[in-house]
Amino acid sequence: MMNQVRLLGRQIYTPPSFAIYLQCALFAILFGIWVLPETILIRHLCLFTGALISLYTIARNLSIFGSKNSLPIWMVGALFAWVVFHLIFLSSDFDAQWLEFGTIWKRTAIGFIFACGLGLSLNGQLLIAPDKAKISQRILFAGFALPTLIYWIKFGAGILVARYGLDVPELMLLQPEATKYFVHKSAYVFFCLPLYTISLACLYELYLKGNLLSRNAMIYFICIAAVLLNFIHEKDRNGEIYAFFLTLCFCGLILKDQIRTLSYQKLVVGCLITAIPVMGAFYQFQNNAQWNSIISDAKIAVQIDQYNNWQDQATLKPPQNEEGRQISGTNYERIAWGTAALRLIGQNPLGFGLVERSFGRLGKKVWPEAKLHQSHSGWLDFTLGLGLPGIFLLLGAGAIAWYQSLTGSSLSQIIGGWVLLSLLLSMFTTELSQKVYIDGLIFMISLVATLNLRVQSD
């Protein structure tokens, strides 16, 4: 039977709950395996099936996309139009761009349809069937938890293999670089950080209700610990710093509530919670030489004309600082690459045309001997690929969707205010302008944008 709700003052169609559960399950599977090698068939099945289900919901509700609240959705649509325009009229390497158009952008467009339909379905279900919407939210939470769960299953399987010599398939183990099933640590930042932020958001809700010692709270604390240990085990400073920043945001919300309520009990709890990430960050800073030297290293790294070691990190060692000490290779490369990328953006404001490896292709024109691939900043790499118009549309859509979510439903605040924020932040210093990361980012922006459409009762 057709379900009707009023969205933005218009009568809209919401599919039956079983169809919404199916959409949520498809998303959960997709998010869980999105980054895993050799899973492209399952990913495509999830994308296509989810998009097919969403098409009917979108077709029945086309009128709602004419409101100003749907601006992020239109900006994503304009991004697709810009990609086509760039391919036809501004192509620097048509064959390479056409290949990327038929892979990354094809999947992204299908995911865009899936995400819009899923967001509309969840939006309507929150109003007409809030109890059933809780089931959908649990399925979504399971999907966000899957990447972290899979990581620790692989870790545990590795221990069993080492200790007992069990015969375990390669795909069930954490693999070293250059092997078939290797997953780069940057993937864990993008796909595990959302679970961390969701857990923080849910803990904040429980804190407001005075239920921080409940069973659900323990589950969220375990999720937070699992993600943090993932970052520590992988030695991923990007994950650690974003987790720290988001935890500070969480603590800021708690302190704000304390100031408003002037509750002694909440003040003690808030101070204890705030002390945990501060102590953790202090420990990491004291025990990681790369953090201690980042400022002095940056002074050398930004001098890309004087020191060209960054052009071939495989054979050239990082330069020495004023004290004669060789600076951190990681700090030097990332800062120098970022500096070079900013210069290339100024010289190529419309971009090279490729989401992947535009930094290396544009860099060859300026530094012919350089062996460059990515700048290790997702936003810089994306700008080098699709220019200032492309970054304006994508980052603008994400920023507006995030802002709208701050006053949306509880689900919108969690996925938009927290998850989307974590993804937008991770793109600044992590090499995420490629393959499934662009798919996932645009999917999440589109999902949040449709969740943000205001729901009103008849």
Secondary structure, 3 states (H helix, E strand, C coil): CCEEEEECCEEEEECCHHHHHHHHHHHHHHHHHCCCCCCHHHHHHHHHHHHHHHHHHHHHCHHHHHCHHHHHHHHHHHHHHHHHHHHHHCCCCHHHHHHHHCCHHHHHHHHHHHHHHHHHHHHHHHHHCHHHHHHHHHHHHHHHHHHHHHHHHHHHHHHHHHHHCCCCCHHHCCCCCCCCCCCCHHHHHHHHHHHHHHHHHHHHHHHHHCCCCCHHHHHHHHHHHHHHHHHHHHCCHHHHHHHHHHHHHHHHHHHHHHHHHCCHHHHHHHHHHHHHHHHHHHHHHHHCHHHHCHHHHHHHHCCCCCCCHHHHCCCCCCCECCCCCECCHHHHHHHHHHHHHHHHHHHCCCCCCCCCCHHHHHHHHHCCCCCCCCCCCHHHHHHHHHHHHHHHHHHHHHHHHHHHHCCCCHHHHHHHHHHHHHHHHHHHHCCCCCHHHHHHHHHHHHHHHHHCCCEECC
